[in-house]
Amino acid sequence: MAKIKTAGGAAALVSDLKLEDIRLLENYRPKALTLREGDEEVFRVQTGEEGSISKFGVCFAAATRDTAAQAEITRMIPADVTDVKEFAVDEFGPAVLLLGKVEEQAKQALTGIKEELDQVRAAVSVA
């Protein structure tokens, strides 16, 4: 499940998924990045030019700078905020639980994609 981390004047939503894996899913299994209720899409995870978050979805544009390279969204904490934890809950809370559900199904889809890509790579011969 995604984590919310704070440091100094910033709060970050850090996904369990790598940014590159979300991009891979967008290409091969985009449905794995959505939650549906019946025929209606209720939540979506995607990548883009700028990170954003709402109760309807998350758009990741950056990755953590460590070796994990997990997808993240960072928000500056306003100077007048006295309770950083509550700020983080208000800012990221509505999407965190839904993001966790998407992450679960995305991880399963990633396993399948990586196995399929390994099969394709095995079929490629370079002369």
TATA-V869139 format. One record per pair of residues at least 24 apart in sequence whose ideal C-beta (glycine too) atoms are under 7 Angstrom apart, sorted by the first residue. I is the first residue (numbers start at 1). J is the second residue. D is the distance in whole Angstrom. If there is no record, write none. Layout:
I;J;D  I;J;D
//
This chain:
1;100;4  1;103;7  2;96;6  2;99;5  2;100;6  2;103;7  4;88;5  4;92;5  4;96;7  6;84;5  6;88;6  9;76;6  9;77;5  10;74;5  10;75;7  10;76;6  10;77;6  11;75;5  11;77;6  11;87;7  11;88;5  11;91;6  12;72;5  12;73;7  12;74;4  13;53;6  13;72;6  13;73;5  13;92;5  14;64;6  14;70;5  14;72;5  15;60;7  15;70;5  15;71;4  15;72;7  15;99;7  15;103;6  16;70;7  16;103;5  17;70;7  17;71;6  17;103;6  17;106;6  18;63;7  18;69;5  18;70;6  18;71;7  19;47;7  19;60;6  19;63;4  19;69;6  19;71;4  20;69;7  21;110;6  22;47;5  22;60;6  22;71;6  23;47;5  24;113;6  25;106;6  25;109;6  25;110;7  28;113;5  29;109;4  29;113;6  32;105;5  32;106;5  32;109;4  33;102;6  33;106;6  35;98;6  35;101;6  35;102;6  43;98;4  43;102;7  45;99;7  45;102;5  53;92;6  53;95;5  54;95;7  55;94;4  55;95;6  58;95;6  58;99;6
//
